[in-house]
Amino acid sequence: MEEKFSNETLANIKPIHTTCAGERKKTWQKKHMNTPIKIGDQVKFALEGKEHIWAQIMGVDGDKLTGRLTNVPLARDHSLGDEITIKRTDIEDCMRKSGVD
């Protein structure tokens, strides 16, 4: 018997999540295309194109960002705090501390 999660079979969860993440990325990119990403911001992106994870930005060089992973990745070849390069076009969400300019 196949396991179920929230009335969806596990076989359906990945395609549903992938579709939602893709739509979230398109919406964010469209709304925030010209919003500057600053050092200290937290950005969400798909690590290795699969796992949606957060990183704190440590450096900005045009459309290339350097950050550190701020949550524990499931990907075995990455760890919390790993430095990573992120393309601006891969960002699907961003958080900034309130009152920080």
Phi and psi restraints in degrees (range 20) as a CNS / XPLOR table:
assign (resid 1 and name C) (resid 2 and name N)
       (resid 2 and name CA) (resid 2 and name C) 1.0 -77.6 20.0 2
assign (resid 2 and name N) (resid 2 and name CA)
       (resid 2 and name C) (resid 3 and name N) 1.0 137.9 20.0 2
assign (resid 2 and name C) (resid 3 and name N)
       (resid 3 and name CA) (resid 3 and name C) 1.0 -68.8 20.0 2
assign (resid 3 and name N) (resid 3 and name CA)
       (resid 3 and name C) (resid 4 and name N) 1.0 152.8 20.0 2
assign (resid 3 and name C) (resid 4 and name N)
       (resid 4 and name CA) (resid 4 and name C) 1.0 -124.6 20.0 2
assign (resid 4 and name N) (resid 4 and name CA)
       (resid 4 and name C) (resid 5 and name N) 1.0 147.9 20.0 2
assign (resid 4 and name C) (resid 5 and name N)
       (resid 5 and name CA) (resid 5 and name C) 1.0 -134.2 20.0 2
assign (resid 5 and name N) (resid 5 and name CA)
       (resid 5 and name C) (resid 6 and name N) 1.0 119.2 20.0 2
assign (resid 5 and name C) (resid 6 and name N)
       (resid 6 and name CA) (resid 6 and name C) 1.0 50.4 20.0 2
assign (resid 6 and name N) (resid 6 and name CA)
       (resid 6 and name C) (resid 7 and name N) 1.0 48.1 20.0 2
assign (resid 6 and name C) (resid 7 and name N)
       (resid 7 and name CA) (resid 7 and name C) 1.0 65.0 20.0 2
assign (resid 7 and name N) (resid 7 and name CA)
       (resid 7 and name C) (resid 8 and name N) 1.0 13.0 20.0 2
assign (resid 7 and name C) (resid 8 and name N)
       (resid 8 and name CA) (resid 8 and name C) 1.0 -119.8 20.0 2
assign (resid 8 and name N) (resid 8 and name CA)
       (resid 8 and name C) (resid 9 and name N) 1.0 140.7 20.0 2
assign (resid 8 and name C) (resid 9 and name N)
       (resid 9 and name CA) (resid 9 and name C) 1.0 -72.9 20.0 2
assign (resid 9 and name N) (resid 9 and name CA)
       (resid 9 and name C) (resid 10 and name N) 1.0 153.4 20.0 2
assign (resid 9 and name C) (resid 10 and name N)
       (resid 10 and name CA) (resid 10 and name C) 1.0 -58.3 20.0 2
assign (resid 10 and name N) (resid 10 and name CA)
       (resid 10 and name C) (resid 11 and name N) 1.0 -31.3 20.0 2
assign (resid 10 and name C) (resid 11 and name N)
       (resid 11 and name CA) (resid 11 and name C) 1.0 -62.6 20.0 2
assign (resid 11 and name N) (resid 11 and name CA)
       (resid 11 and name C) (resid 12 and name N) 1.0 -26.6 20.0 2
assign (resid 11 and name C) (resid 12 and name N)
       (resid 12 and name CA) (resid 12 and name C) 1.0 -89.2 20.0 2
assign (resid 12 and name N) (resid 12 and name CA)
       (resid 12 and name C) (resid 13 and name N) 1.0 -19.8 20.0 2
assign (resid 12 and name C) (resid 13 and name N)
       (resid 13 and name CA) (resid 13 and name C) 1.0 -62.3 20.0 2
assign (resid 13 and name N) (resid 13 and name CA)
       (resid 13 and name C) (resid 14 and name N) 1.0 -48.1 20.0 2
assign (resid 13 and name C) (resid 14 and name N)
       (resid 14 and name CA) (resid 14 and name C) 1.0 -60.4 20.0 2
assign (resid 14 and name N) (resid 14 and name CA)
       (resid 14 and name C) (resid 15 and name N) 1.0 -49.7 20.0 2
assign (resid 14 and name C) (resid 15 and name N)
       (resid 15 and name CA) (resid 15 and name C) 1.0 -62.3 20.0 2
assign (resid 15 and name N) (resid 15 and name CA)
       (resid 15 and name C) (resid 16 and name N) 1.0 -37.0 20.0 2
assign (resid 15 and name C) (resid 16 and name N)
       (resid 16 and name CA) (resid 16 and name C) 1.0 -64.7 20.0 2
assign (resid 16 and name N) (resid 16 and name CA)
       (resid 16 and name C) (resid 17 and name N) 1.0 -47.1 20.0 2
assign (resid 16 and name C) (resid 17 and name N)
       (resid 17 and name CA) (resid 17 and name C) 1.0 -62.5 20.0 2
assign (resid 17 and name N) (resid 17 and name CA)
       (resid 17 and name C) (resid 18 and name N) 1.0 -44.2 20.0 2
assign (resid 17 and name C) (resid 18 and name N)
       (resid 18 and name CA) (resid 18 and name C) 1.0 -60.1 20.0 2
assign (resid 18 and name N) (resid 18 and name CA)
       (resid 18 and name C) (resid 19 and name N) 1.0 -43.0 20.0 2
assign (resid 18 and name C) (resid 19 and name N)
       (resid 19 and name CA) (resid 19 and name C) 1.0 -64.0 20.0 2
assign (resid 19 and name N) (resid 19 and name CA)
       (resid 19 and name C) (resid 20 and name N) 1.0 -46.7 20.0 2
assign (resid 19 and name C) (resid 20 and name N)
       (resid 20 and name CA) (resid 20 and name C) 1.0 -62.0 20.0 2
assign (resid 20 and name N) (resid 20 and name CA)
       (resid 20 and name C) (resid 21 and name N) 1.0 -44.4 20.0 2
assign (resid 20 and name C) (resid 21 and name N)
       (resid 21 and name CA) (resid 21 and name C) 1.0 -63.6 20.0 2
assign (resid 21 and name N) (resid 21 and name CA)
       (resid 21 and name C) (resid 22 and name N) 1.0 -40.7 20.0 2
assign (resid 21 and name C) (resid 22 and name N)
       (resid 22 and name CA) (resid 22 and name C) 1.0 -62.8 20.0 2
assign (resid 22 and name N) (resid 22 and name CA)
       (resid 22 and name C) (resid 23 and name N) 1.0 -42.7 20.0 2
assign (resid 22 and name C) (resid 23 and name N)
       (resid 23 and name CA) (resid 23 and name C) 1.0 -66.4 20.0 2
assign (resid 23 and name N) (resid 23 and name CA)
       (resid 23 and name C) (resid 24 and name N) 1.0 -41.1 20.0 2
assign (resid 23 and name C) (resid 24 and name N)
       (resid 24 and name CA) (resid 24 and name C) 1.0 -61.2 20.0 2
assign (resid 24 and name N) (resid 24 and name CA)
       (resid 24 and name C) (resid 25 and name N) 1.0 -42.9 20.0 2
assign (resid 24 and name C) (resid 25 and name N)
       (resid 25 and name CA) (resid 25 and name C) 1.0 -63.4 20.0 2
assign (resid 25 and name N) (resid 25 and name CA)
       (resid 25 and name C) (resid 26 and name N) 1.0 -46.4 20.0 2
assign (resid 25 and name C) (resid 26 and name N)
       (resid 26 and name CA) (resid 26 and name C) 1.0 -59.7 20.0 2
assign (resid 26 and name N) (resid 26 and name CA)
       (resid 26 and name C) (resid 27 and name N) 1.0 -45.2 20.0 2
assign (resid 26 and name C) (resid 27 and name N)
       (resid 27 and name CA) (resid 27 and name C) 1.0 -63.4 20.0 2
assign (resid 27 and name N) (resid 27 and name CA)
       (resid 27 and name C) (resid 28 and name N) 1.0 -46.6 20.0 2
assign (resid 27 and name C) (resid 28 and name N)
       (resid 28 and name CA) (resid 28 and name C) 1.0 -63.0 20.0 2
assign (resid 28 and name N) (resid 28 and name CA)
       (resid 28 and name C) (resid 29 and name N) 1.0 -47.4 20.0 2
assign (resid 28 and name C) (resid 29 and name N)
       (resid 29 and name CA) (resid 29 and name C) 1.0 -59.4 20.0 2
assign (resid 29 and name N) (resid 29 and name CA)
       (resid 29 and name C) (resid 30 and name N) 1.0 -41.7 20.0 2
assign (resid 29 and name C) (resid 30 and name N)
       (resid 30 and name CA) (resid 30 and name C) 1.0 -64.7 20.0 2
assign (resid 30 and name N) (resid 30 and name CA)
       (resid 30 and name C) (resid 31 and name N) 1.0 -45.6 20.0 2
assign (resid 30 and name C) (resid 31 and name N)
       (resid 31 and name CA) (resid 31 and name C) 1.0 -73.3 20.0 2
assign (resid 31 and name N) (resid 31 and name CA)
       (resid 31 and name C) (resid 32 and name N) 1.0 -33.9 20.0 2
assign (resid 31 and name C) (resid 32 and name N)
       (resid 32 and name CA) (resid 32 and name C) 1.0 -118.9 20.0 2
assign (resid 32 and name N) (resid 32 and name CA)
       (resid 32 and name C) (resid 33 and name N) 1.0 22.0 20.0 2
assign (resid 32 and name C) (resid 33 and name N)
       (resid 33 and name CA) (resid 33 and name C) 1.0 -50.5 20.0 2
assign (resid 33 and name N) (resid 33 and name CA)
       (resid 33 and name C) (resid 34 and name N) 1.0 -39.0 20.0 2
assign (resid 33 and name C) (resid 34 and name N)
       (resid 34 and name CA) (resid 34 and name C) 1.0 -103.9 20.0 2
assign (resid 34 and name N) (resid 34 and name CA)
       (resid 34 and name C) (resid 35 and name N) 1.0 7.3 20.0 2
assign (resid 34 and name C) (resid 35 and name N)
       (resid 35 and name CA) (resid 35 and name C) 1.0 -74.7 20.0 2
assign (resid 35 and name N) (resid 35 and name CA)
       (resid 35 and name C) (resid 36 and name N) 1.0 123.8 20.0 2
assign (resid 35 and name C) (resid 36 and name N)
       (resid 36 and name CA) (resid 36 and name C) 1.0 -68.3 20.0 2
assign (resid 36 and name N) (resid 36 and name CA)
       (resid 36 and name C) (resid 37 and name N) 1.0 138.6 20.0 2
assign (resid 36 and name C) (resid 37 and name N)
       (resid 37 and name CA) (resid 37 and name C) 1.0 -95.4 20.0 2
assign (resid 37 and name N) (resid 37 and name CA)
       (resid 37 and name C) (resid 38 and name N) 1.0 129.3 20.0 2
assign (resid 37 and name C) (resid 38 and name N)
       (resid 38 and name CA) (resid 38 and name C) 1.0 -116.9 20.0 2
assign (resid 38 and name N) (resid 38 and name CA)
       (resid 38 and name C) (resid 39 and name N) 1.0 158.4 20.0 2
assign (resid 38 and name C) (resid 39 and name N)
       (resid 39 and name CA) (resid 39 and name C) 1.0 -58.0 20.0 2
assign (resid 39 and name N) (resid 39 and name CA)
       (resid 39 and name C) (resid 40 and name N) 1.0 132.5 20.0 2
assign (resid 39 and name C) (resid 40 and name N)
       (resid 40 and name CA) (resid 40 and name C) 1.0 100.2 20.0 2
assign (resid 40 and name N) (resid 40 and name CA)
       (resid 40 and name C) (resid 41 and name N) 1.0 -21.1 20.0 2
assign (resid 40 and name C) (resid 41 and name N)
       (resid 41 and name CA) (resid 41 and name C) 1.0 -63.6 20.0 2
assign (resid 41 and name N) (resid 41 and name CA)
       (resid 41 and name C) (resid 42 and name N) 1.0 153.6 20.0 2
assign (resid 41 and name C) (resid 42 and name N)
       (resid 42 and name CA) (resid 42 and name C) 1.0 -106.8 20.0 2
assign (resid 42 and name N) (resid 42 and name CA)
       (resid 42 and name C) (resid 43 and name N) 1.0 128.9 20.0 2
assign (resid 42 and name C) (resid 43 and name N)
       (resid 43 and name CA) (resid 43 and name C) 1.0 -121.7 20.0 2
assign (resid 43 and name N) (resid 43 and name CA)
       (resid 43 and name C) (resid 44 and name N) 1.0 146.7 20.0 2
assign (resid 43 and name C) (resid 44 and name N)
       (resid 44 and name CA) (resid 44 and name C) 1.0 -106.5 20.0 2
assign (resid 44 and name N) (resid 44 and name CA)
       (resid 44 and name C) (resid 45 and name N) 1.0 135.6 20.0 2
assign (resid 44 and name C) (resid 45 and name N)
       (resid 45 and name CA) (resid 45 and name C) 1.0 -153.0 20.0 2
assign (resid 45 and name N) (resid 45 and name CA)
       (resid 45 and name C) (resid 46 and name N) 1.0 170.0 20.0 2
assign (resid 45 and name C) (resid 46 and name N)
       (resid 46 and name CA) (resid 46 and name C) 1.0 -93.6 20.0 2
assign (resid 46 and name N) (resid 46 and name CA)
       (resid 46 and name C) (resid 47 and name N) 1.0 105.4 20.0 2
assign (resid 46 and name C) (resid 47 and name N)
       (resid 47 and name CA) (resid 47 and name C) 1.0 -64.6 20.0 2
assign (resid 47 and name N) (resid 47 and name CA)
       (resid 47 and name C) (resid 48 and name N) 1.0 123.9 20.0 2
assign (resid 47 and name C) (resid 48 and name N)
       (resid 48 and name CA) (resid 48 and name C) 1.0 55.7 20.0 2
assign (resid 48 and name N) (resid 48 and name CA)
       (resid 48 and name C) (resid 49 and name N) 1.0 26.1 20.0 2
assign (resid 48 and name C) (resid 49 and name N)
       (resid 49 and name CA) (resid 49 and name C) 1.0 73.0 20.0 2
assign (resid 49 and name N) (resid 49 and name CA)
       (resid 49 and name C) (resid 50 and name N) 1.0 9.9 20.0 2
assign (resid 49 and name C) (resid 50 and name N)
       (resid 50 and name CA) (resid 50 and name C) 1.0 -126.9 20.0 2
assign (resid 50 and name N) (resid 50 and name CA)
       (resid 50 and name C) (resid 51 and name N) 1.0 -60.0 20.0 2
assign (resid 50 and name C) (resid 51 and name N)
       (resid 51 and name CA) (resid 51 and name C) 1.0 -91.9 20.0 2
assign (resid 51 and name N) (resid 51 and name CA)
       (resid 51 and name C) (resid 52 and name N) 1.0 121.4 20.0 2
assign (resid 51 and name C) (resid 52 and name N)
       (resid 52 and name CA) (resid 52 and name C) 1.0 -83.4 20.0 2
assign (resid 52 and name N) (resid 52 and name CA)
       (resid 52 and name C) (resid 53 and name N) 1.0 118.7 20.0 2
assign (resid 52 and name C) (resid 53 and name N)
       (resid 53 and name CA) (resid 53 and name C) 1.0 -145.7 20.0 2
assign (resid 53 and name N) (resid 53 and name CA)
       (resid 53 and name C) (resid 54 and name N) 1.0 161.0 20.0 2
assign (resid 53 and name C) (resid 54 and name N)
       (resid 54 and name CA) (resid 54 and name C) 1.0 -103.6 20.0 2
assign (resid 54 and name N) (resid 54 and name CA)
       (resid 54 and name C) (resid 55 and name N) 1.0 148.1 20.0 2
assign (resid 54 and name C) (resid 55 and name N)
       (resid 55 and name CA) (resid 55 and name C) 1.0 -140.4 20.0 2
assign (resid 55 and name N) (resid 55 and name CA)
       (resid 55 and name C) (resid 56 and name N) 1.0 143.6 20.0 2
assign (resid 55 and name C) (resid 56 and name N)
       (resid 56 and name CA) (resid 56 and name C) 1.0 -91.5 20.0 2
assign (resid 56 and name N) (resid 56 and name CA)
       (resid 56 and name C) (resid 57 and name N) 1.0 129.8 20.0 2
assign (resid 56 and name C) (resid 57 and name N)
       (resid 57 and name CA) (resid 57 and name C) 1.0 -75.0 20.0 2
assign (resid 57 and name N) (resid 57 and name CA)
       (resid 57 and name C) (resid 58 and name N) 1.0 130.3 20.0 2
assign (resid 57 and name C) (resid 58 and name N)
       (resid 58 and name CA) (resid 58 and name C) 1.0 -114.5 20.0 2
assign (resid 58 and name N) (resid 58 and name CA)
       (resid 58 and name C) (resid 59 and name N) 1.0 -18.9 20.0 2
assign (resid 58 and name C) (resid 59 and name N)
       (resid 59 and name CA) (resid 59 and name C) 1.0 -158.4 20.0 2
assign (resid 59 and name N) (resid 59 and name CA)
       (resid 59 and name C) (resid 60 and name N) 1.0 148.1 20.0 2
assign (resid 59 and name C) (resid 60 and name N)
       (resid 60 and name CA) (resid 60 and name C) 1.0 -131.1 20.0 2
assign (resid 60 and name N) (resid 60 and name CA)
       (resid 60 and name C) (resid 61 and name N) 1.0 125.6 20.0 2
assign (resid 60 and name C) (resid 61 and name N)
       (resid 61 and name CA) (resid 61 and name C) 1.0 -134.1 20.0 2
assign (resid 61 and name N) (resid 61 and name CA)
       (resid 61 and name C) (resid 62 and name N) 1.0 86.4 20.0 2
assign (resid 61 and name C) (resid 62 and name N)
       (resid 62 and name CA) (resid 62 and name C) 1.0 65.5 20.0 2
assign (resid 62 and name N) (resid 62 and name CA)
       (resid 62 and name C) (resid 63 and name N) 1.0 -122.3 20.0 2
assign (resid 62 and name C) (resid 63 and name N)
       (resid 63 and name CA) (resid 63 and name C) 1.0 -92.2 20.0 2
assign (resid 63 and name N) (resid 63 and name CA)
       (resid 63 and name C) (resid 64 and name N) 1.0 4.6 20.0 2
assign (resid 63 and name C) (resid 64 and name N)
       (resid 64 and name CA) (resid 64 and name C) 1.0 -104.9 20.0 2
assign (resid 64 and name N) (resid 64 and name CA)
       (resid 64 and name C) (resid 65 and name N) 1.0 123.9 20.0 2
assign (resid 64 and name C) (resid 65 and name N)
       (resid 65 and name CA) (resid 65 and name C) 1.0 -114.2 20.0 2
assign (resid 65 and name N) (resid 65 and name CA)
       (resid 65 and name C) (resid 66 and name N) 1.0 146.1 20.0 2
assign (resid 65 and name C) (resid 66 and name N)
       (resid 66 and name CA) (resid 66 and name C) 1.0 -113.2 20.0 2
assign (resid 66 and name N) (resid 66 and name CA)
       (resid 66 and name C) (resid 67 and name N) 1.0 133.3 20.0 2
assign (resid 66 and name C) (resid 67 and name N)
       (resid 67 and name CA) (resid 67 and name C) 1.0 -146.9 20.0 2
assign (resid 67 and name N) (resid 67 and name CA)
       (resid 67 and name C) (resid 68 and name N) 1.0 174.1 20.0 2
assign (resid 67 and name C) (resid 68 and name N)
       (resid 68 and name CA) (resid 68 and name C) 1.0 -119.0 20.0 2
assign (resid 68 and name N) (resid 68 and name CA)
       (resid 68 and name C) (resid 69 and name N) 1.0 134.9 20.0 2
assign (resid 68 and name C) (resid 69 and name N)
       (resid 69 and name CA) (resid 69 and name C) 1.0 -62.5 20.0 2
assign (resid 69 and name N) (resid 69 and name CA)
       (resid 69 and name C) (resid 70 and name N) 1.0 130.6 20.0 2
assign (resid 69 and name C) (resid 70 and name N)
       (resid 70 and name CA) (resid 70 and name C) 1.0 -110.2 20.0 2
assign (resid 70 and name N) (resid 70 and name CA)
       (resid 70 and name C) (resid 71 and name N) 1.0 1.1 20.0 2
assign (resid 70 and name C) (resid 71 and name N)
       (resid 71 and name CA) (resid 71 and name C) 1.0 -134.7 20.0 2
assign (resid 71 and name N) (resid 71 and name CA)
       (resid 71 and name C) (resid 72 and name N) 1.0 158.8 20.0 2
assign (resid 71 and name C) (resid 72 and name N)
       (resid 72 and name CA) (resid 72 and name C) 1.0 -72.8 20.0 2
assign (resid 72 and name N) (resid 72 and name CA)
       (resid 72 and name C) (resid 73 and name N) 1.0 117.9 20.0 2
assign (resid 72 and name C) (resid 73 and name N)
       (resid 73 and name CA) (resid 73 and name C) 1.0 -78.5 20.0 2
assign (resid 73 and name N) (resid 73 and name CA)
       (resid 73 and name C) (resid 74 and name N) 1.0 150.6 20.0 2
assign (resid 73 and name C) (resid 74 and name N)
       (resid 74 and name CA) (resid 74 and name C) 1.0 -78.3 20.0 2
assign (resid 74 and name N) (resid 74 and name CA)
       (resid 74 and name C) (resid 75 and name N) 1.0 -26.5 20.0 2
assign (resid 74 and name C) (resid 75 and name N)
       (resid 75 and name CA) (resid 75 and name C) 1.0 -59.7 20.0 2
assign (resid 75 and name N) (resid 75 and name CA)
       (resid 75 and name C) (resid 76 and name N) 1.0 124.6 20.0 2
assign (resid 75 and name C) (resid 76 and name N)
       (resid 76 and name CA) (resid 76 and name C) 1.0 -67.6 20.0 2
assign (resid 76 and name N) (resid 76 and name CA)
       (resid 76 and name C) (resid 77 and name N) 1.0 -23.0 20.0 2
assign (resid 76 and name C) (resid 77 and name N)
       (resid 77 and name CA) (resid 77 and name C) 1.0 -92.6 20.0 2
assign (resid 77 and name N) (resid 77 and name CA)
       (resid 77 and name C) (resid 78 and name N) 1.0 12.4 20.0 2
assign (resid 77 and name C) (resid 78 and name N)
       (resid 78 and name CA) (resid 78 and name C) 1.0 -132.8 20.0 2
assign (resid 78 and name N) (resid 78 and name CA)
       (resid 78 and name C) (resid 79 and name N) 1.0 154.2 20.0 2
assign (resid 78 and name C) (resid 79 and name N)
       (resid 79 and name CA) (resid 79 and name C) 1.0 -137.0 20.0 2
assign (resid 79 and name N) (resid 79 and name CA)
       (resid 79 and name C) (resid 80 and name N) 1.0 161.6 20.0 2
assign (resid 79 and name C) (resid 80 and name N)
       (resid 80 and name CA) (resid 80 and name C) 1.0 -53.2 20.0 2
assign (resid 80 and name N) (resid 80 and name CA)
       (resid 80 and name C) (resid 81 and name N) 1.0 131.4 20.0 2
assign (resid 80 and name C) (resid 81 and name N)
       (resid 81 and name CA) (resid 81 and name C) 1.0 88.9 20.0 2
assign (resid 81 and name N) (resid 81 and name CA)
       (resid 81 and name C) (resid 82 and name N) 1.0 -6.9 20.0 2
assign (resid 81 and name C) (resid 82 and name N)
       (resid 82 and name CA) (resid 82 and name C) 1.0 -59.3 20.0 2
assign (resid 82 and name N) (resid 82 and name CA)
       (resid 82 and name C) (resid 83 and name N) 1.0 140.2 20.0 2
assign (resid 82 and name C) (resid 83 and name N)
       (resid 83 and name CA) (resid 83 and name C) 1.0 -80.7 20.0 2
assign (resid 83 and name N) (resid 83 and name CA)
       (resid 83 and name C) (resid 84 and name N) 1.0 138.7 20.0 2
assign (resid 83 and name C) (resid 84 and name N)
       (resid 84 and name CA) (resid 84 and name C) 1.0 -144.1 20.0 2
assign (resid 84 and name N) (resid 84 and name CA)
       (resid 84 and name C) (resid 85 and name N) 1.0 150.8 20.0 2
assign (resid 84 and name C) (resid 85 and name N)
       (resid 85 and name CA) (resid 85 and name C) 1.0 -100.8 20.0 2
assign (resid 85 and name N) (resid 85 and name CA)
       (resid 85 and name C) (resid 86 and name N) 1.0 133.8 20.0 2
assign (resid 85 and name C) (resid 86 and name N)
       (resid 86 and name CA) (resid 86 and name C) 1.0 -127.2 20.0 2
assign (resid 86 and name N) (resid 86 and name CA)
       (resid 86 and name C) (resid 87 and name N) 1.0 134.5 20.0 2
assign (resid 86 and name C) (resid 87 and name N)
       (resid 87 and name CA) (resid 87 and name C) 1.0 -83.6 20.0 2
assign (resid 87 and name N) (resid 87 and name CA)
       (resid 87 and name C) (resid 88 and name N) 1.0 141.0 20.0 2
assign (resid 87 and name C) (resid 88 and name N)
       (resid 88 and name CA) (resid 88 and name C) 1.0 -53.3 20.0 2
assign (resid 88 and name N) (resid 88 and name CA)
       (resid 88 and name C) (resid 89 and name N) 1.0 -38.0 20.0 2
assign (resid 88 and name C) (resid 89 and name N)
       (resid 89 and name CA) (resid 89 and name C) 1.0 -71.6 20.0 2
assign (resid 89 and name N) (resid 89 and name CA)
       (resid 89 and name C) (resid 90 and name N) 1.0 -8.8 20.0 2
assign (resid 89 and name C) (resid 90 and name N)
       (resid 90 and name CA) (resid 90 and name C) 1.0 -93.1 20.0 2
assign (resid 90 and name N) (resid 90 and name CA)
       (resid 90 and name C) (resid 91 and name N) 1.0 -8.0 20.0 2
assign (resid 90 and name C) (resid 91 and name N)
       (resid 91 and name CA) (resid 91 and name C) 1.0 -71.4 20.0 2
assign (resid 91 and name N) (resid 91 and name CA)
       (resid 91 and name C) (resid 92 and name N) 1.0 134.2 20.0 2
assign (resid 91 and name C) (resid 92 and name N)
       (resid 92 and name CA) (resid 92 and name C) 1.0 -117.5 20.0 2
assign (resid 92 and name N) (resid 92 and name CA)
       (resid 92 and name C) (resid 93 and name N) 1.0 -7.5 20.0 2
assign (resid 92 and name C) (resid 93 and name N)
       (resid 93 and name CA) (resid 93 and name C) 1.0 -167.3 20.0 2
assign (resid 93 and name N) (resid 93 and name CA)
       (resid 93 and name C) (resid 94 and name N) 1.0 159.0 20.0 2
assign (resid 93 and name C) (resid 94 and name N)
       (resid 94 and name CA) (resid 94 and name C) 1.0 -147.8 20.0 2
assign (resid 94 and name N) (resid 94 and name CA)
       (resid 94 and name C) (resid 95 and name N) 1.0 141.1 20.0 2
assign (resid 94 and name C) (resid 95 and name N)
       (resid 95 and name CA) (resid 95 and name C) 1.0 -123.6 20.0 2
assign (resid 95 and name N) (resid 95 and name CA)
       (resid 95 and name C) (resid 96 and name N) 1.0 140.6 20.0 2
assign (resid 95 and name C) (resid 96 and name N)
       (resid 96 and name CA) (resid 96 and name C) 1.0 -132.0 20.0 2
assign (resid 96 and name N) (resid 96 and name CA)
       (resid 96 and name C) (resid 97 and name N) 1.0 137.4 20.0 2
assign (resid 96 and name C) (resid 97 and name N)
       (resid 97 and name CA) (resid 97 and name C) 1.0 -60.7 20.0 2
assign (resid 97 and name N) (resid 97 and name CA)
       (resid 97 and name C) (resid 98 and name N) 1.0 136.7 20.0 2
assign (resid 97 and name C) (resid 98 and name N)
       (resid 98 and name CA) (resid 98 and name C) 1.0 -61.3 20.0 2
assign (resid 98 and name N) (resid 98 and name CA)
       (resid 98 and name C) (resid 99 and name N) 1.0 134.6 20.0 2
assign (resid 98 and name C) (resid 99 and name N)
       (resid 99 and name CA) (resid 99 and name C) 1.0 84.8 20.0 2
assign (resid 99 and name N) (resid 99 and name CA)
       (resid 99 and name C) (resid 100 and name N) 1.0 -2.2 20.0 2
assign (resid 99 and name C) (resid 100 and name N)
       (resid 100 and name CA) (resid 100 and name C) 1.0 -92.5 20.0 2
assign (resid 100 and name N) (resid 100 and name CA)
       (resid 100 and name C) (resid 101 and name N) 1.0 130.8 20.0 2
